[in-house]
Amino acid sequence: MGLLTEGAPCSVDVCGADLPVNTDWRVWMTVWQVLDDPSPDPAEKALAVLALAFPHGEAREEAMRHPNDALEAAMDFLRRRDPSVPDRPPTRSERRLRGKRLFDWEYDASRIAADFQREYGIDLTDESTSMHWHRFMALFNGLGDRSQIVQAISIRAADLGDGRLGKEERSALRERKMAVMLPARTEEEAACNRRIRGV
């Protein structure tokens, strides 16, 4: 209810100090991409996240005095998580898909831009489009089942090994998976793509 009754947060608690954070959706999309990048080491990622999350000045200085706590607070902001509310247990489907990359902000940018324009009348390609990260994600998660990105995610998440699929259904799913396949960034992802292609 906080988003509706209190508005989206503009600060986070770091060791008892209320520190302002950048709230713009583009900043946090960049944070997500930094964290999702398989190449940099964890220390580099942490520094990059702190630099993006906390504006220059006292907030940045205070965050750097308590980097672990500040990073945890930034991650809660990214996930739109209230630390006082316990996480719900993951579903079986969520456990199966844990760690699997189902979308990519850069690769899927045109799908997401088209969906926001069609469903909300919001032009994400306009540099003047300003939006709080929590509002952006509320809208992103609220996209309809017929939106391009939701369909792509659904196809990527579908299990080719599902025993309930007939031969023709499996072949059709393989074709759909190849059509929305994300480019591989690691050898593990490349091997997964080869399995989808059947090579």
TAPEZI-V207439 format. One record per backbone hydrogen bond with DSSP energy under -0.5 kcal/mol. NH is the residue of the N-H (numbers start at 1). CO is the residue of the C=O. If there is no record, write none. Layout:
<<NH & CO> <NH & CO>>
This chain:
<<4 & 1> <5 & 1> <6 & 2> <7 & 2> <12 & 19> <14 & 12> <14 & 17> <17 & 14> <19 & 12> <19 & 17> <21 & 10> <22 & 53> <25 & 131> <27 & 24> <28 & 24> <29 & 25> <30 & 26> <31 & 27> <32 & 28> <33 & 29> <34 & 30> <35 & 31> <36 & 32> <37 & 33> <37 & 34> <45 & 41> <46 & 42> <47 & 43> <48 & 44> <49 & 45> <50 & 46> <51 & 47> <52 & 48> <53 & 49> <54 & 50> <55 & 53> <60 & 55> <61 & 57> <62 & 58> <63 & 59> <64 & 60> <65 & 61> <66 & 62> <66 & 63> <67 & 64> <70 & 66> <71 & 67> <72 & 68> <73 & 69> <74 & 70> <75 & 71> <76 & 72> <77 & 73> <78 & 74> <79 & 75> <80 & 76> <80 & 77> <81 & 76> <83 & 81> <85 & 82> <86 & 84> <95 & 91> <96 & 92> <97 & 93> <98 & 94> <98 & 95> <100 & 97> <102 & 100> <108 & 104> <109 & 106> <112 & 108> <113 & 109> <114 & 110> <115 & 111> <116 & 112> <117 & 113> <118 & 114> <119 & 115> <120 & 116> <121 & 116> <121 & 117> <122 & 116> <123 & 121> <124 & 122> <126 & 123> <127 & 125> <129 & 126> <130 & 128> <133 & 23> <136 & 132> <137 & 133> <138 & 134> <139 & 135> <140 & 136> <141 & 137> <142 & 138> <143 & 140> <147 & 144> <151 & 147> <152 & 148> <153 & 149> <154 & 150> <155 & 151> <156 & 152> <157 & 153> <158 & 154> <160 & 158> <162 & 159> <165 & 162> <170 & 166> <171 & 167> <172 & 168> <173 & 169> <174 & 170> <175 & 171> <176 & 172> <177 & 173> <178 & 174> <179 & 175> <180 & 176> <181 & 178> <190 & 186> <191 & 187> <192 & 188> <193 & 189> <194 & 190> <195 & 191> <196 & 192> <197 & 193> <198 & 194> <199 & 194>>
